[in-house]
Amino acid sequence: MTRRPRGFTLLELLVVISIMALATAGVGLAMRDGGQTQLEREAARLAALLESARAQSRAAGVPVVWRALPQGFRFEGLPPSAQAALPTQWLDAGTTARGQAVLQLGPEPLISPQQVLITHQSHPERSLRIATDGVRPFTVDSVQ
């Protein structure tokens, strides 16, 4: 009568370790900071809105100004129909623009370098910068 050795095979151990690694990665992704994700989404949305208003300003030949407000923001100078189509609120009420933010968006194809810093109330130490050098489109950068 022969006895089988007791214990786990190497293959069984590798399968268990792989399952644990996948579960750990899934939990890590699920627990990503919601405030930072929301701030990144707000910054990307604002960059797209600023480029849209800049294009409308050039097409209509009218000066357009973006102004930060305590509870949102406003585009000034566009025709009423175009202005009504643009949002005036942040996606999350905790998002704010730092300081007195006013951006001149046109109608000239070249504008002065401009930037706005946005932050979220759940993490006021983190900020994102939406900026242009006046020639290129608005982009999102992190602030250190």
OpenMM code with the backbone's topology and positions (N, CA, C; nanometers):
from openmm import Vec3, app, unit

residues = "MET THR ARG ARG PRO ARG GLY PHE THR LEU LEU GLU LEU LEU VAL VAL ILE SER ILE MET ALA LEU ALA THR ALA GLY VAL GLY LEU ALA MET ARG ASP GLY GLY GLN THR GLN LEU GLU ARG GLU ALA ALA ARG LEU ALA ALA LEU LEU GLU SER ALA ARG ALA GLN SER ARG ALA ALA GLY VAL PRO VAL VAL TRP ARG ALA LEU PRO GLN GLY PHE ARG PHE GLU GLY LEU PRO PRO SER ALA GLN ALA ALA LEU PRO THR GLN TRP LEU ASP ALA GLY THR THR ALA ARG GLY GLN ALA VAL LEU GLN LEU GLY PRO GLU PRO LEU ILE SER PRO GLN GLN VAL LEU ILE THR HIS GLN SER HIS PRO GLU ARG SER LEU ARG ILE ALA THR ASP GLY VAL ARG PRO PHE THR VAL ASP SER VAL GLN".split()
positions = [
    Vec3(0.0840, -0.1168, 0.0000),
    Vec3(0.0000, 0.0000, 0.0000),
    Vec3(0.0899, 0.1249, 0.0000),
    Vec3(0.0688, 0.2145, -0.0999),
    Vec3(0.1486, 0.3356, -0.1106),
    Vec3(0.0692, 0.4542, -0.0589),
    Vec3(0.1380, 0.5403, 0.0070),
    Vec3(0.0721, 0.6617, 0.0605),
    Vec3(0.1021, 0.7793, -0.0297),
    Vec3(-0.0012, 0.8574, -0.0566),
    Vec3(0.0191, 0.9819, -0.1321),
    Vec3(0.0750, 1.0870, -0.0395),
    Vec3(0.1687, 1.1675, -0.0884),
    Vec3(0.2189, 1.2759, -0.0037),
    Vec3(0.1108, 1.3810, 0.0187),
    Vec3(0.1091, 1.4349, 0.1365),
    Vec3(0.0100, 1.5377, 0.1693),
    Vec3(0.0670, 1.6751, 0.1397),
    Vec3(-0.0245, 1.7725, 0.1130),
    Vec3(0.0183, 1.9090, 0.0888),
    Vec3(-0.0359, 1.9592, -0.0447),
    Vec3(0.0039, 2.0808, -0.0775),
    Vec3(-0.0423, 2.1431, -0.1998),
    Vec3(0.0651, 2.1319, -0.3064),
    Vec3(0.0198, 2.1231, -0.4295),
    Vec3(0.1163, 2.1242, -0.5389),
    Vec3(0.1529, 2.2690, -0.5696),
    Vec3(0.2601, 2.2850, -0.6414),
    Vec3(0.3048, 2.4184, -0.6789),
    Vec3(0.1995, 2.4884, -0.7640),
    Vec3(0.1356, 2.4139, -0.8513),
    Vec3(0.0315, 2.4719, -0.9370),
    Vec3(-0.0856, 2.5234, -0.8539),
    Vec3(-0.1271, 2.4494, -0.7545),
    Vec3(-0.2374, 2.4932, -0.6688),
    Vec3(-0.2006, 2.6216, -0.5934),
    Vec3(-0.0793, 2.6303, -0.5459),
    Vec3(-0.0354, 2.7513, -0.4755),
    Vec3(-0.0320, 2.8714, -0.5693),
    Vec3(0.0149, 2.8530, -0.6920),
    Vec3(0.0190, 2.9631, -0.7884),
    Vec3(-0.1217, 3.0127, -0.8234),
    Vec3(-0.2165, 2.9219, -0.8357),
    Vec3(-0.3547, 2.9618, -0.8651),
    Vec3(-0.4112, 3.0446, -0.7502),
    Vec3(-0.3904, 3.0024, -0.6277),
    Vec3(-0.4413, 3.0760, -0.5118),
    Vec3(-0.3763, 3.2145, -0.5027),
    Vec3(-0.2461, 3.2230, -0.5248),
    Vec3(-0.1775, 3.3522, -0.5190),
    Vec3(-0.2258, 3.4442, -0.6300),
    Vec3(-0.2507, 3.3895, -0.7482),
    Vec3(-0.3028, 3.4708, -0.8596),
    Vec3(-0.4411, 3.5260, -0.8275),
    Vec3(-0.5254, 3.4446, -0.7700),
    Vec3(-0.6606, 3.4905, -0.7328),
    Vec3(-0.6514, 3.6014, -0.6290),
    Vec3(-0.5631, 3.5857, -0.5306),
    Vec3(-0.5482, 3.6886, -0.4275),
    Vec3(-0.4946, 3.8186, -0.4880),
    Vec3(-0.4025, 3.8101, -0.5821),
    Vec3(-0.3478, 3.9301, -0.6464),
    Vec3(-0.4555, 4.0029, -0.7254),
    Vec3(-0.5373, 3.9307, -0.7982),
    Vec3(-0.6469, 3.9935, -0.8736),
    Vec3(-0.7480, 4.0593, -0.7806),
    Vec3(-0.7811, 3.9945, -0.6706),
    Vec3(-0.8755, 4.0528, -0.5753),
    Vec3(-0.8184, 4.1797, -0.5128),
    Vec3(-0.6907, 4.1790, -0.4789),
    Vec3(-0.6267, 4.2974, -0.4212),
    Vec3(-0.6251, 4.4129, -0.5210),
    Vec3(-0.5957, 4.3855, -0.6459),
    Vec3(-0.5957, 4.4904, -0.7493),
    Vec3(-0.7354, 4.5478, -0.7674),
    Vec3(-0.8357, 4.4623, -0.7662),
    Vec3(-0.9734, 4.5101, -0.7802),
    Vec3(-1.0155, 4.6009, -0.6664),
    Vec3(-0.9804, 4.5657, -0.5448),
    Vec3(-1.0128, 4.6476, -0.4288),
    Vec3(-0.9386, 4.7809, -0.4360),
    Vec3(-0.8132, 4.7774, -0.4778),
    Vec3(-0.7354, 4.9012, -0.4906),
    Vec3(-0.7964, 4.9973, -0.5913),
    Vec3(-0.8427, 4.9459, -0.7029),
    Vec3(-0.9066, 5.0324, -0.8030),
    Vec3(-1.0411, 5.0849, -0.7551),
    Vec3(-1.1140, 5.0009, -0.6844),
    Vec3(-1.2456, 5.0423, -0.6360),
    Vec3(-1.2353, 5.1504, -0.5294),
    Vec3(-1.1246, 5.1532, -0.4562),
    Vec3(-1.1099, 5.2497, -0.3476),
    Vec3(-1.0342, 5.3749, -0.3905),
    Vec3(-1.0201, 5.3977, -0.5213),
    Vec3(-0.9500, 5.5175, -0.5680),
    Vec3(-1.0211, 5.6416, -0.5158),
    Vec3(-0.9456, 5.7430, -0.4904),
    Vec3(-0.9964, 5.8664, -0.4315),
    Vec3(-1.1031, 5.9302, -0.5199),
    Vec3(-1.2276, 5.9349, -0.4733),
    Vec3(-1.3375, 5.9923, -0.5500),
    Vec3(-1.3238, 6.1419, -0.5705),
    Vec3(-1.2692, 6.2133, -0.4733),
    Vec3(-1.2515, 6.3574, -0.4870),
    Vec3(-1.1544, 6.3927, -0.5973),
    Vec3(-1.0447, 6.3183, -0.6077),
    Vec3(-0.9463, 6.3446, -0.7126),
    Vec3(-1.0046, 6.3086, -0.8489),
    Vec3(-1.0757, 6.1983, -0.8568),
    Vec3(-1.1378, 6.1584, -0.9832),
    Vec3(-1.2389, 6.2640, -1.0273),
    Vec3(-1.3197, 6.3106, -0.9352),
    Vec3(-1.4187, 6.4126, -0.9674),
    Vec3(-1.3506, 6.5410, -1.0134),
    Vec3(-1.2430, 6.5795, -0.9494),
    Vec3(-1.1700, 6.7004, -0.9873),
    Vec3(-1.1117, 6.6865, -1.1275),
    Vec3(-1.0573, 6.5690, -1.1591),
    Vec3(-1.0039, 6.5452, -1.2942),
    Vec3(-1.1147, 6.5546, -1.3988),
    Vec3(-1.2312, 6.5012, -1.3667),
    Vec3(-1.3454, 6.5075, -1.4594),
    Vec3(-1.3899, 6.6520, -1.4799),
    Vec3(-1.3950, 6.7286, -1.3722),
    Vec3(-1.4334, 6.8702, -1.3818),
    Vec3(-1.3333, 6.9483, -1.4677),
    Vec3(-1.2040, 6.9223, -1.4477),
    Vec3(-1.1012, 6.9939, -1.5221),
    Vec3(-1.1089, 6.9623, -1.6712),
    Vec3(-1.1267, 6.8370, -1.7057),
    Vec3(-1.1379, 6.7994, -1.8468),
    Vec3(-1.2623, 6.8626, -1.9100),
    Vec3(-1.3716, 6.8647, -1.8354),
    Vec3(-1.4947, 6.9259, -1.8856),
    Vec3(-1.4762, 7.0758, -1.9064),
    Vec3(-1.4127, 7.1441, -1.8096),
    Vec3(-1.3920, 7.2876, -1.8226),
    Vec3(-1.3006, 7.3194, -1.9406),
    Vec3(-1.1949, 7.2404, -1.9609),
    Vec3(-1.1058, 7.2631, -2.0750),
    Vec3(-1.1829, 7.2522, -2.2063),
    Vec3(-1.2714, 7.1543, -2.2170),
    Vec3(-1.3521, 7.1381, -2.3381),
    Vec3(-1.4493, 7.2549, -2.3557),
    Vec3(-1.5114, 7.2993, -2.2461),
    Vec3(-1.6032, 7.4132, -2.2539),
    Vec3(-1.5310, 7.5416, -2.2948),
    Vec3(-1.4124, 7.5631, -2.2409),
    Vec3(-1.3359, 7.6834, -2.2759),
    Vec3(-1.2965, 7.6819, -2.4234),
    Vec3(-1.2576, 7.5660, -2.4741),
    Vec3(-1.2232, 7.5564, -2.6166),
    Vec3(-1.3456, 7.5777, -2.7044),
    Vec3(-1.4598, 7.5270, -2.6610),
    Vec3(-1.5834, 7.5470, -2.7363),
    Vec3(-1.6204, 7.6953, -2.7416),
    Vec3(-1.6140, 7.7619, -2.6275),
    Vec3(-1.6459, 7.9055, -2.6230),
    Vec3(-1.5434, 7.9862, -2.7021),
    Vec3(-1.4186, 7.9444, -2.6989),
    Vec3(-1.3138, 8.0132, -2.7753),
    Vec3(-1.3414, 8.0019, -2.9249),
    Vec3(-1.3821, 7.8837, -2.9709),
    Vec3(-1.4157, 7.8641, -3.1122),
    Vec3(-1.5385, 7.9462, -3.1522),
    Vec3(-1.6388, 7.9505, -3.0645),
    Vec3(-1.7585, 8.0306, -3.0932),
    Vec3(-1.7245, 8.1788, -3.0980),
    Vec3(-1.6344, 8.2230, -3.0132),
    Vec3(-1.5919, 8.3623, -3.0117),
    Vec3(-1.5249, 8.3998, -3.1433),
    Vec3(-1.4369, 8.3131, -3.1917),
    Vec3(-1.3694, 8.3401, -3.3194),
    Vec3(-1.4679, 8.3376, -3.4344),
    Vec3(-1.5605, 8.2414, -3.4331),
    Vec3(-1.6563, 8.2287, -3.5430),
    Vec3(-1.7509, 8.3477, -3.5489),
    Vec3(-1.7947, 8.3965, -3.4328),
    Vec3(-1.8898, 8.5080, -3.4293),
    Vec3(-1.8186, 8.6428, -3.4326),
    Vec3(-1.6890, 8.6445, -3.4037),
    Vec3(-1.6144, 8.7699, -3.4017),
    Vec3(-1.6482, 8.8594, -3.2840),
    Vec3(-1.6892, 8.7989, -3.1737),
    Vec3(-1.7244, 8.8766, -3.0544),
    Vec3(-1.6352, 8.8340, -2.9379),
    Vec3(-1.5992, 8.9268, -2.8493),
    Vec3(-1.5200, 8.8878, -2.7324),
    Vec3(-1.6035, 8.8052, -2.6347),
    Vec3(-1.5440, 8.6999, -2.5838),
    Vec3(-1.6106, 8.6126, -2.4872),
    Vec3(-1.5237, 8.6052, -2.3623),
    Vec3(-1.5891, 8.6138, -2.2474),
    Vec3(-1.5213, 8.6093, -2.1180),
    Vec3(-1.5803, 8.4945, -2.0369),
    Vec3(-1.4915, 8.4162, -1.9732),
    Vec3(-1.5353, 8.3150, -1.8772),
    Vec3(-1.5059, 8.3701, -1.7391),
    Vec3(-1.6074, 8.3661, -1.6518),
    Vec3(-1.5930, 8.4218, -1.5177),
    Vec3(-1.6369, 8.3180, -1.4142),
    Vec3(-1.5507, 8.2955, -1.3152),
    Vec3(-1.5851, 8.2055, -1.2050),
    Vec3(-1.6764, 8.2777, -1.1076),
    Vec3(-1.7773, 8.2073, -1.0606),
    Vec3(-1.8722, 8.2592, -0.9620),
    Vec3(-1.8650, 8.1726, -0.8369),
    Vec3(-1.9184, 8.2193, -0.7247),
    Vec3(-1.9124, 8.1386, -0.6014),
    Vec3(-1.9757, 7.9997, -0.6163),
    Vec3(-2.0808, 7.9862, -0.6934),
    Vec3(-2.1492, 7.8578, -0.7077),
    Vec3(-2.1351, 7.7966, -0.8466),
    Vec3(-2.0488, 7.8499, -0.9314),
    Vec3(-2.0347, 7.7957, -1.0668),
    Vec3(-1.9488, 7.8863, -1.1520),
    Vec3(-1.9947, 7.9116, -1.2734),
    Vec3(-1.9210, 7.9974, -1.3654),
    Vec3(-2.0176, 8.0498, -1.4714),
    Vec3(-1.9692, 8.1453, -1.5513),
    Vec3(-2.0558, 8.2062, -1.6531),
    Vec3(-1.9709, 8.2442, -1.7740),
    Vec3(-2.0283, 8.2257, -1.8924),
    Vec3(-1.9690, 8.2740, -2.0164),
    Vec3(-2.0421, 8.4015, -2.0548),
    Vec3(-1.9675, 8.5066, -2.0827),
    Vec3(-2.0273, 8.6352, -2.1175),
    Vec3(-1.9846, 8.6752, -2.2579),
    Vec3(-2.0783, 8.7341, -2.3339),
    Vec3(-2.0466, 8.7862, -2.4653),
    Vec3(-2.0992, 8.7040, -2.5804),
    Vec3(-2.1414, 8.5816, -2.5546),
    Vec3(-2.1956, 8.4981, -2.6612),
    Vec3(-2.3395, 8.5370, -2.6905),
    Vec3(-2.3892, 8.5061, -2.8103),
    Vec3(-2.5318, 8.5273, -2.8367),
    Vec3(-2.6160, 8.4465, -2.7369),
    Vec3(-2.7358, 8.4952, -2.7051),
    Vec3(-2.8178, 8.4272, -2.6024),
    Vec3(-2.8401, 8.2785, -2.6285),
    Vec3(-2.8593, 8.2396, -2.7544),
    Vec3(-2.8835, 8.0975, -2.7825),
    Vec3(-2.7595, 8.0135, -2.7526),
    Vec3(-2.6417, 8.0631, -2.7870),
    Vec3(-2.5175, 7.9905, -2.7594),
    Vec3(-2.4873, 7.9897, -2.6098),
    Vec3(-2.5158, 8.0990, -2.5435),
    Vec3(-2.4904, 8.1075, -2.4000),
    Vec3(-2.5817, 8.0131, -2.3233),
    Vec3(-2.7069, 7.9985, -2.3685),
    Vec3(-2.8015, 7.9092, -2.3017),
    Vec3(-2.7598, 7.7627, -2.3164),
    Vec3(-2.6866, 7.7307, -2.4233),
    Vec3(-2.6445, 7.5929, -2.4461),
    Vec3(-2.5266, 7.5517, -2.3583),
    Vec3(-2.4534, 7.6484, -2.3050),
    Vec3(-2.3375, 7.6169, -2.2214),
    Vec3(-2.3777, 7.6062, -2.0749),
    Vec3(-2.3228, 7.5102, -2.0019),
    Vec3(-2.3562, 7.4966, -1.8590),
    Vec3(-2.2989, 7.6110, -1.7768),
    Vec3(-2.3553, 7.6292, -1.6591),
    Vec3(-2.3094, 7.7335, -1.5675),
    Vec3(-2.2762, 7.6780, -1.4291),
    Vec3(-2.2856, 7.5468, -1.4130),
    Vec3(-2.2617, 7.4831, -1.2831),
    Vec3(-2.1534, 7.3770, -1.2964),
    Vec3(-2.0831, 7.3515, -1.1866),
    Vec3(-1.9896, 7.2402, -1.1807),
    Vec3(-2.0691, 7.1111, -1.1724),
    Vec3(-2.0085, 7.0007, -1.2087),
    Vec3(-2.0745, 6.8714, -1.1950),
    Vec3(-2.0962, 6.8366, -1.0483),
    Vec3(-2.0018, 6.8779, -0.9634),
    Vec3(-2.0107, 6.8527, -0.8200),
    Vec3(-2.0080, 6.9868, -0.7477),
    Vec3(-2.0989, 7.0066, -0.6554),
    Vec3(-2.1090, 7.1350, -0.5850),
    Vec3(-1.9848, 7.1665, -0.5022),
    Vec3(-1.9005, 7.0666, -0.4740),
    Vec3(-1.7804, 7.0902, -0.3960),
    Vec3(-1.6648, 7.1481, -0.4753),
    Vec3(-1.6797, 7.1628, -0.6053),
    Vec3(-1.5723, 7.2153, -0.6896),
    Vec3(-1.5783, 7.3672, -0.6920),
    Vec3(-1.4613, 7.4290, -0.6831),
    Vec3(-1.4536, 7.5752, -0.6908),
    Vec3(-1.3293, 7.6163, -0.7683),
    Vec3(-1.3359, 7.7377, -0.8243),
    Vec3(-1.2188, 7.7972, -0.8885),
    Vec3(-1.1496, 7.8835, -0.7844),
    Vec3(-1.0187, 7.8755, -0.7786),
    Vec3(-0.9438, 7.9540, -0.6812),
    Vec3(-0.9304, 8.0985, -0.7273),
    Vec3(-0.9440, 8.1878, -0.6324),
    Vec3(-0.9225, 8.3297, -0.6608),
    Vec3(-1.0304, 8.3897, -0.7491),
    Vec3(-1.0012, 8.5049, -0.8021),
    Vec3(-1.0929, 8.5768, -0.8913),
    Vec3(-1.0572, 8.5385, -1.0343),
    Vec3(-1.1150, 8.4305, -1.0832),
    Vec3(-1.0780, 8.3780, -1.2138),
    Vec3(-1.1618, 8.4402, -1.3247),
    Vec3(-1.0941, 8.5062, -1.4192),
    Vec3(-1.1574, 8.5621, -1.5384),
    Vec3(-1.0662, 8.5316, -1.6561),
    Vec3(-1.1215, 8.4702, -1.7602),
    Vec3(-1.0443, 8.4364, -1.8798),
    Vec3(-1.1016, 8.5069, -2.0016),
    Vec3(-1.0152, 8.5683, -2.0815),
    Vec3(-1.0552, 8.6316, -2.2084),
    Vec3(-1.0344, 8.5273, -2.3179),
    Vec3(-1.1413, 8.4900, -2.3904),
    Vec3(-1.1342, 8.3789, -2.4845),
    Vec3(-1.1318, 8.4191, -2.6320),
    Vec3(-1.1308, 8.5418, -2.6642),
    Vec3(-1.1251, 8.5764, -2.8074),
    Vec3(-1.1806, 8.7139, -2.8311),
    Vec3(-1.2016, 8.7515, -2.9546),
    Vec3(-1.2174, 8.6724, -3.0765),
    Vec3(-1.0889, 8.6504, -3.1560),
    Vec3(-0.9778, 8.7082, -3.1135),
    Vec3(-0.8539, 8.6916, -3.1880),
    Vec3(-0.8079, 8.5467, -3.1805),
    Vec3(-0.7435, 8.4967, -3.2864),
    Vec3(-0.6951, 8.3584, -3.2829),
    Vec3(-0.5851, 8.3376, -3.1786),
    Vec3(-0.5059, 8.4426, -3.1515),
    Vec3(-0.4022, 8.4350, -3.0495),
    Vec3(-0.4481, 8.5147, -2.9289),
    Vec3(-0.4491, 8.4486, -2.8139),
    Vec3(-0.4869, 8.5176, -2.6904),
    Vec3(-0.3673, 8.5136, -2.5965),
    Vec3(-0.3736, 8.5899, -2.4906),
    Vec3(-0.2635, 8.5899, -2.3943),
    Vec3(-0.2643, 8.4583, -2.3155),
    Vec3(-0.1492, 8.4165, -2.2649),
    Vec3(-0.1464, 8.2965, -2.1801),
    Vec3(-0.2379, 8.3159, -2.0589),
    Vec3(-0.3189, 8.2152, -2.0315),
    Vec3(-0.4164, 8.2252, -1.9228),
    Vec3(-0.4281, 8.0916, -1.8520),
    Vec3(-0.4738, 8.0991, -1.7270),
    Vec3(-0.4945, 7.9773, -1.6502),
    Vec3(-0.5989, 7.9996, -1.5423),
    Vec3(-0.6560, 7.8895, -1.4983),
    Vec3(-0.7466, 7.8908, -1.3847),
    Vec3(-0.7157, 7.7662, -1.3019),
    Vec3(-0.7187, 7.7811, -1.1701),
    Vec3(-0.6967, 7.6687, -1.0790),
    Vec3(-0.8304, 7.6273, -1.0202),
    Vec3(-0.8573, 7.4977, -1.0224),
    Vec3(-0.9794, 7.4485, -0.9590),
    Vec3(-0.9406, 7.3496, -0.8500),
    Vec3(-1.0255, 7.3414, -0.7496),
    Vec3(-1.0024, 7.2525, -0.6362),
    Vec3(-1.1357, 7.1941, -0.5917),
    Vec3(-1.1297, 7.0926, -0.5071),
    Vec3(-1.2506, 7.0295, -0.4540),
    Vec3(-1.2483, 7.0437, -0.3026),
    Vec3(-1.3626, 7.0696, -0.2434),
    Vec3(-1.3678, 7.0971, -0.0996),
    Vec3(-1.3258, 6.9770, -0.0152),
    Vec3(-1.3387, 6.8545, -0.0663),
    Vec3(-1.2972, 6.7385, 0.0127),
    Vec3(-1.1450, 6.7268, 0.0209),
    Vec3(-1.0728, 6.7884, -0.0733),
    Vec3(-0.9257, 6.7892, -0.0726),
    Vec3(-0.8761, 6.9264, -0.1160),
    Vec3(-0.8868, 7.0273, -0.0314),
    Vec3(-0.8485, 7.1635, -0.0725),
    Vec3(-0.6996, 7.1791, -0.1021),
    Vec3(-0.6167, 7.0843, -0.0580),
    Vec3(-0.4735, 7.0950, -0.0852),
    Vec3(-0.4387, 7.0524, -0.2283),
    Vec3(-0.5300, 6.9866, -0.2964),
    Vec3(-0.5068, 6.9434, -0.4343),
    Vec3(-0.5730, 7.0411, -0.5310),
    Vec3(-0.5004, 7.0757, -0.6344),
    Vec3(-0.5543, 7.1657, -0.7363),
    Vec3(-0.5148, 7.1162, -0.8736),
    Vec3(-0.5964, 7.1487, -0.9704),
    Vec3(-0.5633, 7.1242, -1.1102),
    Vec3(-0.5651, 7.2575, -1.1833),
    Vec3(-0.4731, 7.2728, -1.2769),
    Vec3(-0.4630, 7.3957, -1.3553),
    Vec3(-0.5122, 7.3678, -1.4967),
    Vec3(-0.6035, 7.4519, -1.5446),
    Vec3(-0.6479, 7.4486, -1.6831),
    Vec3(-0.5845, 7.5710, -1.7467),
    Vec3(-0.4959, 7.5489, -1.8452),
    Vec3(-0.4165, 7.6601, -1.8963),
    Vec3(-0.3960, 7.6507, -2.0466),
    Vec3(-0.3669, 7.7662, -2.1061),
    Vec3(-0.3258, 7.7750, -2.2458),
    Vec3(-0.2114, 7.8743, -2.2560),
    Vec3(-0.1267, 7.8528, -2.3553),
    Vec3(-0.0200, 7.9491, -2.3799),
    Vec3(-0.0663, 8.0578, -2.4766),
    Vec3(-0.1921, 8.0523, -2.5182),
    Vec3(-0.2489, 8.1511, -2.6095),
    Vec3(-0.2595, 8.1011, -2.7520),
    Vec3(-0.1822, 7.9991, -2.7841),
    Vec3(-0.1854, 7.9412, -2.9185),
    Vec3(-0.2495, 7.8034, -2.9151),
    Vec3(-0.2022, 7.7204, -2.8247),
    Vec3(-0.2530, 7.5833, -2.8141),
    Vec3(-0.3848, 7.5801, -2.7365),
    Vec3(-0.4557, 7.4670, -2.7460),
    Vec3(-0.5806, 7.4531, -2.6695),
    Vec3(-0.5551, 7.4508, -2.5185),
    Vec3(-0.6621, 7.4698, -2.4422),
    Vec3(-0.6541, 7.4581, -2.2970),
    Vec3(-0.6235, 7.3134, -2.2606),
    Vec3(-0.5321, 7.2951, -2.1663),
    Vec3(-0.4964, 7.1609, -2.1184),
    Vec3(-0.5033, 7.1586, -1.9667),
    Vec3(-0.5063, 7.0384, -1.9135),
    Vec3(-0.5152, 7.0182, -1.7685),
    Vec3(-0.3795, 6.9723, -1.7169),
    Vec3(-0.3299, 7.0421, -1.6135),
    Vec3(-0.2033, 7.0074, -1.5490),
    Vec3(-0.2266, 6.9996, -1.3991),
    Vec3(-0.1485, 6.9158, -1.3332),
    Vec3(-0.1564, 6.9130, -1.1869),
    Vec3(-0.0678, 7.0219, -1.1302),
    Vec3(-0.1027, 7.0718, -1.0140),
    Vec3(-0.0275, 7.1758, -0.9454),
    Vec3(0.0446, 7.1111, -0.8295),
    Vec3(0.1731, 7.1334, -0.8186),
    Vec3(0.2515, 7.0744, -0.7100),
    Vec3(0.2706, 7.1745, -0.5997),
] * unit.nanometer
topology = app.Topology()
chain = topology.addChain("A")
for resn in residues:
    res = topology.addResidue(resn, chain)
    for name in ("N", "CA", "C"):
        topology.addAtom(name, app.Element.getBySymbol(name[0]), res)
